[in-house]
């Protein structure tokens, strides 16, 4: 039987953090237009030098062991439809074989990463992971 090397609550928390990071824009708009009530919303949606969200999620993922990082990528691929739940072990092995650079950088560079991790987790739970 397939098993996740972390509990599903940890993945759900990670997804929330991914979604918070992915909702932000990288560009800085120097002139917000002069409507002070709207300016705060625009500033909230932009990443700033003091914003720790991206750094924190990077640190969390990179502090995971290899098995956990492989499983995270495998969940993403299953959620995206690139792999099937029945191929869990092979998908984790493929994630390890294709590993180049930081796993956090790979995942943060993927559109809809939170959605696909959630979908992958749901598929694995339906499949009956331990």
HELIX and SHEET records of a PDB file:
HELIX    1   1 UNK A    8  UNK A   22  1                                  15    
HELIX    2   2 UNK A   36  UNK A   44  1                                   9    
HELIX    3   3 UNK A   53  UNK A   62  1                                  10    
HELIX    4   4 UNK A   66  UNK A   80  1                                  15    
HELIX    5   5 UNK A   85  UNK A   87  5                                   3    
HELIX    6   6 UNK A   88  UNK A   97  1                                  10    
HELIX    7   7 UNK A  103  UNK A  108  1                                   6    
HELIX    8   8 UNK A  113  UNK A  127  1                                  15    
END                                                                             
